[in-house]
Amino acid sequence: MSPGATGLPIVFASLSLVSISLVLAWRIGLNISRDVVIAGARATVQLLGVGLLFTFIFQSTSAIWLAWLWVAAMVIIATAVVRRRAELPIERLLLVAAMAILATAGISIAVTFGFGVFDYEPVALVVVAGITIGNAVPSAVLAVDQSMNLSRDRVGDLEAALALGFDRKQIVRFMSQRAARSALIPQVERTKVVGLIALPGAMTGLLLAGIEPVEAVSIQLLVMFLVLGTAAVCVVTLVTAVTAASVTEDLRVSDWVVTRN
């Protein structure tokens, strides 16, 4: 990084594209300006807070334990976000979301530090967990959203399947394929264009830091596959949970499927 390449002037310069988008949206009447401004302001406050928290944690004599506490907080917040997206009470959704996020984060941490990709340090622990959990949330939210909408839109199909004698396992197979495929599309498409259109952040950062290209690519592959696996695990588990919960244990269509807000 060049000396002095930080500070408010750089931040304001980076807002140029955001400003252009706001002007275009206003001229066309798209009514998205408020969402863009709120997203930008929220991200700014959150990142400034994280920066201050990083400084406190990494200068502490208990840095590694505080880093683990931060990871636990990320898991809890991510689970709450996924649960809130469902809007209605769905059987075992909170538990399944927590287990999926916790398991993917745990496996990513174990692989990364177990193979010595990074030194086991507080900053590396928080970054690896953040990358994993940060990619788990969008996939999990999309999985819940897609499977809920599919169940509600296909109430007739659900009732027909139950009338034919389908059990919960068969209902999951019958209902979940389209929802899982739709929820995985964003991550699958991002993975497909890596190296052709997109240069991933981890690899770019390593290259700018002077790491050899082949080594940077190897680390990026590790990150990319962990992220893809995280998305897939979250989608599979949550789509299964929601579609299974679309029918009750005594094989009736659940109330949340036919309830409209």
VEXRO-9158 format. One record per residue (C-alpha): y, z negated, x; residue in one letter. Coordinates in nm, 3 decimals. Layout:
Y/Z/X/A
...
REM end
This chain:
0.000/0.000/0.000/M
0.342/0.090/0.130/S
0.578/-0.199/0.208/P
0.800/-0.280/-0.088/G
0.584/-0.083/-0.335/A
0.606/-0.362/-0.592/T
0.862/-0.523/-0.816/G
1.054/-0.444/-1.132/L
1.178/-0.094/-1.028/P
0.817/0.022/-0.996/I
0.725/-0.131/-1.332/V
1.021/0.036/-1.505/F
0.935/0.370/-1.343/A
0.578/0.342/-1.467/S
0.712/0.309/-1.822/L
0.843/0.666/-1.815/S
0.538/0.816/-1.990/L
0.534/0.535/-2.243/V
0.900/0.603/-2.319/S
0.832/0.975/-2.363/I
0.547/0.900/-2.602/S
0.770/0.668/-2.807/L
1.041/0.933/-2.836/V
0.791/1.202/-2.937/L
0.625/0.971/-3.190/A
0.964/0.883/-3.340/W
1.071/1.248/-3.367/R
0.744/1.352/-3.531/I
0.723/1.040/-3.748/G
0.381/0.921/-3.633/L
0.461/0.552/-3.690/N
0.276/0.434/-3.378/I
0.573/0.306/-3.179/S
0.531/-0.055/-3.290/R
0.166/-0.064/-3.182/D
0.248/0.086/-2.842/V
0.533/-0.158/-2.779/V
0.327/-0.460/-2.886/I
0.034/-0.348/-2.668/A
0.259/-0.304/-2.366/G
0.439/-0.635/-2.416/A
0.115/-0.823/-2.473/R
-0.044/-0.672/-2.162/A
0.262/-0.764/-1.955/T
0.258/-1.127/-2.065/V
-0.118/-1.155/-2.019/Q
-0.117/-1.001/-1.671/L
0.172/-1.218/-1.554/L
-0.017/-1.521/-1.679/G
-0.333/-1.406/-1.505/V
-0.139/-1.352/-1.183/G
-0.008/-1.708/-1.191/L
-0.354/-1.839/-1.275/L
-0.508/-1.641/-0.989/F
-0.260/-1.800/-0.751/T
-0.347/-2.150/-0.871/F
-0.724/-2.097/-0.867/I
-0.758/-1.923/-0.534/F
-0.544/-2.180/-0.354/Q
-0.745/-2.468/-0.497/S
-1.015/-2.651/-0.301/T
-1.239/-2.609/-0.610/S
-1.173/-2.237/-0.636/A
-1.534/-2.127/-0.691/I
-1.587/-2.374/-0.977/W
-1.259/-2.278/-1.138/L
-1.364/-1.913/-1.107/A
-1.689/-1.990/-1.292/W
-1.488/-2.173/-1.557/L
-1.275/-1.861/-1.595/W
-1.589/-1.648/-1.637/V
-1.711/-1.885/-1.910/A
-1.374/-1.859/-2.083/A
-1.394/-1.478/-2.071/M
-1.738/-1.486/-2.233/V
-1.614/-1.715/-2.511/I
-1.302/-1.508/-2.579/I
-1.499/-1.181/-2.577/A
-1.753/-1.323/-2.821/T
-1.475/-1.440/-3.052/A
-1.314/-1.094/-3.044/V
-1.641/-0.926/-3.143/V
-1.706/-1.180/-3.417/R
-1.354/-1.142/-3.557/R
-1.399/-0.765/-3.577/R
-1.682/-0.809/-3.827/A
-1.439/-0.970/-4.078/E
-1.728/-1.088/-4.295/L
-2.004/-1.341/-4.214/P
-2.303/-1.152/-4.076/I
-2.624/-1.335/-3.999/E
-2.663/-1.436/-3.631/R
-2.384/-1.201/-3.519/L
-2.203/-1.468/-3.316/L
-2.521/-1.570/-3.133/L
-2.628/-1.211/-3.060/V
-2.282/-1.114/-2.934/A
-2.266/-1.419/-2.707/A
-2.614/-1.356/-2.567/M
-2.546/-0.985/-2.503/A
-2.215/-1.049/-2.325/I
-2.349/-1.345/-2.128/L
-2.666/-1.159/-2.022/A
-2.486/-0.844/-1.906/T
-2.227/-1.045/-1.715/A
-2.499/-1.258/-1.556/G
-2.707/-0.958/-1.449/I
-2.401/-0.781/-1.306/S
-2.303/-1.089/-1.106/I
-2.661/-1.139/-0.982/A
-2.698/-0.775/-0.871/V
-2.357/-0.755/-0.705/T
-2.379/-1.075/-0.505/F
-2.757/-1.081/-0.469/G
-2.749/-0.754/-0.276/F
-2.441/-0.856/-0.080/G
-2.217/-0.582/-0.214/V
-1.927/-0.828/-0.204/F
-1.896/-1.168/-0.043/D
-1.952/-1.453/-0.286/Y
-1.589/-1.554/-0.324/E
-1.383/-1.666/-0.625/P
-1.176/-1.349/-0.646/V
-1.484/-1.123/-0.628/A
-1.665/-1.332/-0.891/L
-1.377/-1.309/-1.138/V
-1.329/-0.936/-1.076/V
-1.697/-0.846/-1.121/V
-1.727/-1.058/-1.436/A
-1.401/-0.915/-1.567/G
-1.515/-0.556/-1.519/I
-1.843/-0.624/-1.698/T
-1.706/-0.829/-1.985/I
-1.404/-0.603/-2.021/G
-1.634/-0.307/-2.081/N
-1.871/-0.508/-2.300/A
-1.607/-0.586/-2.561/V
-1.507/-0.229/-2.664/P
-1.871/-0.123/-2.686/S
-1.967/-0.434/-2.883/A
-1.673/-0.399/-3.122/V
-1.750/-0.033/-3.180/L
-2.117/-0.113/-3.240/A
-2.029/-0.373/-3.503/V
-1.775/-0.143/-3.667/D
-2.002/0.161/-3.678/Q
-2.307/-0.026/-3.807/S
-2.107/-0.213/-4.072/M
-1.945/0.106/-4.199/N
-2.274/0.292/-4.198/L
-2.448/0.017/-4.398/S
-2.166/0.010/-4.653/R
-2.149/0.388/-4.684/D
-2.524/0.421/-4.730/R
-2.595/0.147/-4.981/V
-2.794/0.393/-5.189/G
-3.013/0.482/-4.892/D
-3.068/0.112/-4.822/L
-3.173/0.047/-5.180/E
-3.402/0.350/-5.178/A
-3.568/0.238/-4.854/A
-3.624/-0.110/-4.994/L
-3.768/0.040/-5.311/A
-4.015/0.232/-5.095/L
-4.130/-0.092/-4.935/G
-3.942/-0.086/-4.603/F
-3.926/-0.416/-4.416/D
-3.640/-0.528/-4.191/R
-3.782/-0.361/-3.880/K
-3.815/-0.030/-4.062/Q
-3.465/-0.068/-4.204/I
-3.328/-0.105/-3.851/V
-3.505/0.212/-3.736/R
-3.391/0.396/-4.047/F
-3.025/0.292/-4.031/M
-2.933/0.227/-3.669/S
-2.967/0.560/-3.488/Q
-2.641/0.717/-3.603/R
-2.441/0.397/-3.550/A
-2.579/0.343/-3.199/A
-2.514/0.702/-3.097/R
-2.155/0.692/-3.227/S
-2.082/0.360/-3.058/A
-2.211/0.483/-2.721/L
-2.025/0.815/-2.722/I
-1.704/0.690/-2.549/P
-1.887/0.528/-2.256/Q
-2.136/0.812/-2.221/V
-1.858/1.071/-2.215/E
-1.660/0.870/-1.957/R
-1.969/0.855/-1.739/T
-2.029/1.229/-1.768/K
-1.686/1.325/-1.634/V
-1.681/1.081/-1.340/V
-1.604/1.280/-1.026/G
-1.516/1.596/-1.218/L
-1.213/1.486/-1.415/I
-1.183/1.113/-1.357/A
-1.175/0.927/-1.026/L
-1.282/0.570/-1.115/P
-1.057/0.280/-1.030/G
-1.301/0.098/-0.803/A
-1.363/0.402/-0.585/M
-0.995/0.493/-0.576/T
-0.900/0.141/-0.470/G
-1.162/0.139/-0.195/L
-1.049/0.478/-0.065/L
-0.687/0.364/-0.058/L
-0.802/0.054/0.129/A
-0.953/0.275/0.402/G
-1.323/0.245/0.311/I
-1.544/0.540/0.407/E
-1.587/0.782/0.113/P
-1.967/0.757/0.100/V
-1.954/0.377/0.096/E
-1.684/0.385/-0.170/A
-1.898/0.618/-0.382/V
-2.201/0.389/-0.344/S
-2.005/0.088/-0.468/I
-1.859/0.293/-0.752/Q
-2.209/0.401/-0.858/L
-2.310/0.035/-0.871/L
-2.010/-0.049/-1.089/V
-2.055/0.260/-1.308/M
-2.422/0.195/-1.381/F
-2.358/-0.173/-1.452/L
-2.082/-0.075/-1.694/V
-2.298/0.189/-1.863/L
-2.585/-0.058/-1.890/G
-2.351/-0.321/-2.030/T
-2.231/-0.083/-2.299/A
-2.586/0.022/-2.387/A
-2.718/-0.335/-2.409/V
-2.428/-0.448/-2.628/C
-2.460/-0.147/-2.856/V
-2.837/-0.176/-2.899/V
-2.838/-0.551/-2.963/T
-2.541/-0.558/-3.200/L
-2.634/-0.248/-3.397/V
-2.981/-0.397/-3.440/T
-2.837/-0.732/-3.549/A
-2.595/-0.585/-3.801/V
-2.838/-0.335/-3.955/T
-3.107/-0.604/-3.979/A
-2.854/-0.830/-4.151/A
-2.773/-0.557/-4.404/S
-3.076/-0.682/-4.597/V
-3.170/-1.041/-4.667/T
-3.494/-1.208/-4.565/E
-3.631/-1.152/-4.916/D
-3.546/-0.780/-4.877/L
-3.236/-0.739/-5.090/R
-2.911/-0.569/-4.992/V
-2.684/-0.834/-4.840/S
-2.366/-0.935/-5.020/D
-2.138/-0.827/-4.733/W
-2.267/-0.470/-4.762/V
-2.147/-0.430/-5.120/V
-1.840/-0.654/-5.087/T
-1.509/-0.470/-5.038/R
-1.192/-0.642/-4.929/N
REM end
